[in-house]
Amino acid sequence: MDNNIKTMINEESDNEELFYKISDYALEKEIKEGYDKLEENEKNLFMVGKILMEVNNGGFDQYFLNTEGIYARDTLHFLKLIGETKFSKLFSEAVNIFESDTTDDEKYDDFNELDDDFYEFDITAYKNLYDKCISYIRERVKQLQLIRNFLIWSNNCKFTIYK
């Protein structure tokens, strides 16, 4: 895992601030190095941050126009993985619209309806999203640290095999 993210996780900040620190870091890294160079946790917060940035700036139409839906299924998978329901339900509908055989004009109209629902989310919905994202990242950091500690320990142990 990226040491910058470990450092950010250990800093004292609320989950919203931490979410944006990590997603902004991942966005900068993606611009410089490409999406494939992002680690799993970076990708996850990059994708969620991308939805929030694009939809709040211009709606689902803008999100799919700018991303071509490349991250859509992975983003949806991550939202469901962390147990996020409000954003994942709405985003699932948007993905279905994007992947449908309807005309661009029909998609635009359907996206506009979803945009209205998205803009109605209150601060609690966002706080819940940030909390779930950061809880997942913190848990992953702990798991990776445990694995690392075990590997160091096992490398220092001398095992005797008895026959």
MIDREN-306640 format. One line per field, with one value per residue (C-alpha): chain; y, z, x. Coordinates in steps of 0.5 Angstrom, whole numbers, plus 500, padded with zeros to 3 digits. Each point is the difference from the previous one (the first is absolute). Layout:
ch <- (A|...)
yy <- (Y|...)
zz <- (Z|...)
xx <- (X|...)
end
This chain:
ch <- (A|A|A|A|A|A|A|A|A|A|A|A|A|A|A|A|A|A|A|A|A|A|A|A|A|A|A|A|A|A|A|A|A|A|A|A|A|A|A|A|A|A|A|A|A|A|A|A|A|A|A|A|A|A|A|A|A|A|A|A|A|A|A|A|A|A|A|A|A|A|A|A|A|A|A|A|A|A|A|A|A|A|A|A|A|A|A|A|A|A|A|A|A|A|A|A|A|A|A|A|A|A|A|A|A|A|A|A|A|A|A|A|A|A|A|A|A|A|A|A|A|A|A|A|A|A|A|A|A|A|A|A|A|A|A|A|A|A|A|A|A|A|A|A|A|A|A|A|A|A|A|A|A|A|A|A|A|A|A|A|A|A|A)
yy <- (500|507|503|507|497|496|507|503|495|501|507|503|503|498|495|505|504|493|498|506|500|493|501|506|496|495|504|504|493|498|506|499|493|497|496|493|503|501|495|497|505|506|497|500|507|502|497|503|507|500|499|505|505|499|499|506|504|498|494|493|502|503|494|495|505|501|493|497|495|497|499|500|492|500|506|497|494|504|504|493|497|505|500|507|500|507|501|493|500|506|499|493|503|505|494|496|507|501|492|500|501|506|506|505|505|495|499|507|501|494|502|507|496|497|506|503|494|501|507|499|495|504|500|494|496|503|499|493|499|503|496|493|502|502|494|495|503|500|493|498|504|496|493|502|502|493|496|504|499|493|499|504|495|494|502|501|493|493|495|492|495|493|494)
zz <- (500|498|506|499|501|507|502|498|504|506|500|505|495|499|495|495|500|499|495|496|501|498|494|498|501|495|495|499|500|495|496|500|500|497|503|500|504|506|506|502|505|496|494|505|503|493|497|505|500|493|500|505|497|493|502|505|494|494|502|498|492|502|504|494|495|503|503|494|505|501|508|500|502|505|503|501|503|505|502|501|504|505|501|497|498|498|495|498|498|496|497|498|496|497|498|497|496|497|498|497|493|500|496|503|501|504|504|502|502|504|503|502|504|504|501|503|505|501|502|505|504|507|504|503|494|498|507|500|493|503|506|497|495|505|505|494|498|508|500|494|503|506|497|495|507|503|494|499|508|499|494|504|506|495|497|506|503|499|499|501|497|503|497)
xx <- (500|502|504|496|494|502|503|493|496|504|499|495|494|493|498|497|507|504|495|502|507|501|495|504|507|497|498|506|504|495|501|508|500|494|494|504|505|495|500|494|498|502|495|495|500|502|493|496|503|499|492|500|504|497|492|501|503|495|496|501|500|506|503|499|502|507|501|497|497|507|500|492|500|506|497|493|504|504|494|496|506|500|493|498|493|497|506|501|492|500|507|497|494|505|504|494|498|507|500|493|499|496|501|505|494|497|506|501|492|501|507|497|494|506|504|494|500|507|500|495|505|501|506|499|500|507|502|498|504|506|500|499|506|505|498|501|507|502|498|504|506|499|500|506|504|498|502|507|501|499|504|506|499|500|506|503|498|504|496|502|496|500|499)
end
